[in-house]
Amino acid sequence: MDQDLKDSRAVAKRKFTRKVNLLREAHSQNDPMAVLQDIYSDDILVQFKVMEEINEKLVKSLNSSDENYDKMIDELEIYITDVERLKKDAHAMISKPVSDLPKLRMQRLTPPHFNGSIRKYPTFCKDYERIMKPVYEDDPYVLLSCLSGEALEIVQGADDSFKDMMKRLDDRYGNPSKLVEAVLSDIKDLKLVPEGSSKGFIEMVDIVERAYLDLKKLKLCAEMNTVTMVSHIEKLLPAVQKREWVNILQAITNKDKLFSELLQYLLKEKQALEYMNSDVRVTDNASKARVHATSFDSEPESLTTAVTKLQGKQEKIEECMINLTKQMSTLAENIQRTETGVKNSSECWYHGTNAHDITKCSGFQRLANNDKMDAVRQMGACFRCLRLGHVGRQCTRSVSCSECGRNHNWMIHSCLSKPEAHASSNVLSWSKALLMISSVYSNAYPITTLWDPGSDMNLITNRMAKHLGLKGRSISLEVTRVGNVCSKFETLEYNVPLNDCHGNIHNVKACGISEITSEARPVDTTSVAALWGIQDKDIARPHEPKESVTKRLQAFFDVESLGIHCNPKCGNCKCGKCPLGSNKYSVKEERELALITKGLSHDPEKNRWIAIYPWIKSPETLPNNLSVSLARLRSTEKRLSKRGAKYAKAYSDQMQDMVARGVARKLTDEEMRNYEGPVHYIPHHEVLRPESKSTPIRIVFNSSASYMGHVLNDYYAKGPDVLNDLFGILLRFREKPVAIVGDISKMYNSVLISELDQMTHRFLWRNMNPDKNPDHYCLQTVTFGDRPSGIIAMTALHKTAEMLESEYPEAAAMLIHDSYVDDVIHSCDTVSEALRKLTDTGEILKVGGFQIKQWVISGDHDKVDDKKLVDTEMEKVLGMRWEPKKDQFIFKVSINFSKKYKKVHTEPNLTVDDILKKAPNSLTKRMILSQVASLYDPLGLATPFTMRCKLLLRQLITLKNENDGVELGWDDPIPYQMYNQWIYLFTEMYELEKVKFKRCVRPDTAVGNPILVMYSDASNAAYATCAYVRFKLQSCTYSSQLLAAKSRVAPVRQITIPRLELCAAVLSARMRKVIEKESRFEFEEVLHLTDSMIVRSQIQKESHGFGTFVATRIVEIQALTNTDEWWWTTSTDNAADFATRPQHPSKMGSDSLWQTGPKYLTLSKEQSVNLVYRNYPTGAVSHLHAMLKLTMGKKHP
């Protein structure tokens, strides 16, 4: 390296480190944020850029022919990474100014939140800039998640643009004059602090101080330092504090600092009052605390007497306040409704909209007087301005009625301009009069009744008449109201039966009306009862309003529905309104899938799909990492040269093949000069594949490489998992006689990408010529390794099939449902049908730019003329090994303990003879797990053997070291006894290669639909289930074959056998559900067999009689199956017993109980019945029923 550059870099790093330490010191001393930000932006960032430039110069100065080239490249990357880490730590200090205490775990910062309060808007903006902006930048979705209430409504319609959202918020809440008005109005609304009220004084000072701090943030402190504001605050002070302030005021010469002096005095008084009222100095045991306490008995007597008198007056004032509170209960309700309404206030609260003002609302103006006043009172609106949030005496607007000049709004003039009778009505509304109200029973139902001696008719609400079930006759009613106003309307006359206190019934005729009076207000009858010497219950007032009853009923039903109702509803959709099970994706995944689908477009001329990558971050922020990409290219060239000319040539040939196939293209100088968008380079390297003869080395593009903290894959949405269920594909693969397996060639490279994505997928290459300047290339297709590449390719494939679904329905369904990434796995009835589907599939894929690399068909197909049909002895099908000619599954054991280089073993696999000779002298848990995991069995065909591996692994997990009693680590050698067991197990594992499993479970001579038979069993160590399909043959005999199996290891904390048997039954029910969902078989019936009488009896009963463990599982079983499908069998004939007890592979042959099931599954009716009577006790009635049901096809009593 250039020594001068290294020296310059060292000088810059010392300055950088010194500035970071200075920032830490300032941060620990809680210096102002402005100081911290100046240090960061003016010093730290400058030195970091200097070091970054010097480091890039050092990268360019390196000689690729140097032997230590790779080491120096790594050293430079580590150096700049360490510096970046220091810079991030410094940035964290200015983002989180509170100093971190050692060994103190702080709660994670919550994002700032803004609901529309104008006073909180400046703080919200600063918090968002400091906390959210550095991480999420200008992400509109993040800003939207920080808003609620009125603020969220304002940005509706612009929620896809960060700038538009902030502009709307600034226009509404960023006006300083509005903020000043809101702050000062809080001070103007303050009331005089009562004498001796410490709490009131402290609250007043808090409000004044908070107002000052809010204006200080906006540099508008001058709004507080006015004579008017200081004078207003002076009026709020109690007499004692006001007198002290006057003394201080006389000594102030500089009137410009009038408010600051006042605030300083108020804060000192507040601190003194808080200290006097604090209970910190008082302990629970007063006698112990006074051992060294100072005595205050010497206090002057006059002061003590004054304090005692003051306390007596305060007690009297408090007593008066309590009485006043009782009398103003209605006002309290009104204020509560007002506060509730203010939260969702609108310009027109009658319609709940901001489109017009309440004073210009024609709908409100057309209301009847009673309805209009009821609406005003219910909303708690001001009588002067009709606004919410205050009452008339607090209204600051000078509004008077244009009709009479009084202090009320003109819109309610007709409601308030009545004679004195209306004043009396107001008195009544405040519940200061004891009206003649009582509860009278009618048809055993209480009715709130108002007895009016001055009325000449009886009235009843239509609502109550309907509730009592009364039938009335139509009449025309004329009512004269106050002011000699007559009203005529059509109504019904009812005959109302009323019960008196002696039980006599009186029939009263009453006319129906919508509302008679306003609701009865609560009245304090204690004074009346004491005055007249009567009991409270005799004059009790029925006053509960309808809204109260409704709320109580709603509360009751909310409690009643606990556990059975939730909001949102339990389902996949987060809104809670969509039908349950309507979608299997989350809201985020649906959004990402829509983004990916929107970016896909089909070019009919080229027959290719073009994709726009789903960017979730702005690509403009991607840095140009050309220098690092060049360094990575040199490193790759050097590694290839060391491996030999064979690998270097193969790598170069694949690059040329990519260009020839249109996957990549070379960029011209003119194109690079004219392009103005973001640019990003992707490093590439080799991956060895020694087992492949055609491609021993493969090129991999690393989209997850980091440069200056930027990772290309972090800019993309991932999307949901759109792959078909692997288990279901394998089940359908075993259904029919002829199997088809196809491989789509270069599936990802078949989808083109946009220009922006091409330019952010540039790479360097120079044909292994280190003396030449590298050429610039870009990828033109979807790249394996990109975060969304899988879902883009799968979505394009499915859309291609959907385009031609009407023309080739069977082939399209095969591509949609029986494909897994680039593999197509299918089974059909005949070879001719298979060849037709192959041809149709090729036609479909051609439209989307895809093509099949090769096809494999089961059986002998030498006479079939198809160029893409290959003849192979063994084929991998979703990880399983399949012999197409013999049409059977096999297992291939690969035991290899050698070290890996680039994820490839350095030595060949061991044979069965090499296990004892070449096995390492010690084994670890990590080595053992690696070998066991190499045995891939998604269908569970080898469950009896793999169960043994699981049980031995569990012993290893729970094994502890004999010396210190600590559990063995993953790299600690296992004990000698366990070592021998595992070596013997690995030797037995090779016996699995001799076991064959039929691929097709349906015999050639099968007739009709099959029966699905599910077995379940449990032991102390494990529980399992296995599924068999049973067909009737043309010879009137039966054939059964193992379809799939699943097993689970029992918990370490031992539970009873019946509970494990129940867990096995649950596993059986779940597996049956998956099989019925994924399989194309139409099962004639399904049977569940268990050898546990207890479990079978539990399933037949209701779950409410059991404990939680049993009940929850019984509920699930009964939901997935029918109780009459469960039968009992003996343990010897329970095939699942094989899976719960480890077996040698030799016992899993093609004619074994494991592969074909119990013998009675294959016998005829007569043989099965004779076998049952000979070998089973006559008491096992359920077992006999199971045998007869399987053989005769009907249920027996």
Secondary structure by P-SEA (a helix, b strand, c coil): ccaaaaaaaaaaaaaaaaaaaaaaaaaaacccaaaaaaaaaacaaaaaaaaaaaaaaaaaaccccccaaaaaaaaaaaaaaaaaaaaaaaaaaaaccccccccccccccccccccccccaaaaaaaaaaccccccccccaaaaaaaccaaaaaaaccccccaaaaaaaaaaccccaaaaaaaaaaaaaaccccccccaaaaaaaaaaaaaaaaaaaaaccccccccaaaaaaaaaaccaaaaaaaaaaaaacccccaaaaaaaaaaaaaaaaaaaaacccccccccccccccccccccccaaaaaaaaaaaaaaaaaaaaaaaaaaaaaaaaaaaaaaaaaaacccccccccccccccccccccccccaaaaaaaaaaaccccccccccccccccccccccccccccccccccccccccaaaaaaaaaaacccccbbbbbbccccccbbbbbccccbbbbbaaaaaaabbbbbbbbbbbbccccbbbbbbbbbbbbbbbcccbbbbbbbbbbccccccccccccaaaaaaaacccccccccccccaaaaaaaaaaaaaaaacccccccccccccccccccccccccaaaaaaaaaaaaaccccccccbbbbbccccccccccccaaaaaaaaaaaaaaaaaaacaaaaaaaaaaaaaaaaaccbbbbcaaaaaacccbbbbbbbbbbbccccccccbbbbbccccccccccccccccccccccccaaaaaaaaacccbbbbbbbccccccccccaaaaaaaccccccccccccbbbbbbccccccccaaaaaaaaaaaaaaaacccccaaaaaaaaccccccccccccccaaaaaaaaaaaaaaaaaaccccccccccccccccccccbbbbcccccccccccccccbbbbbbbbbccccccccccccccccccccccccccccaaaaaaaaaccccccccaaaaaaaaaaaaaaaaacccccccccccccccccaaaaaaaaaaaaaccccccbbbbccccccccccbbbbbbbbbccccccbbbbbbbbbccccbbbbbbccbbbbbcccccccaaaaaaaaaaaaaaaaaaaaacccccccbbbbbbccaaaaaaaacccccccaaaaaaaaaaaaaccccccccccccccccccccccccccccccccccccccccccccaaaaaaaaaccccccaaaaaaaaaaaacccccc
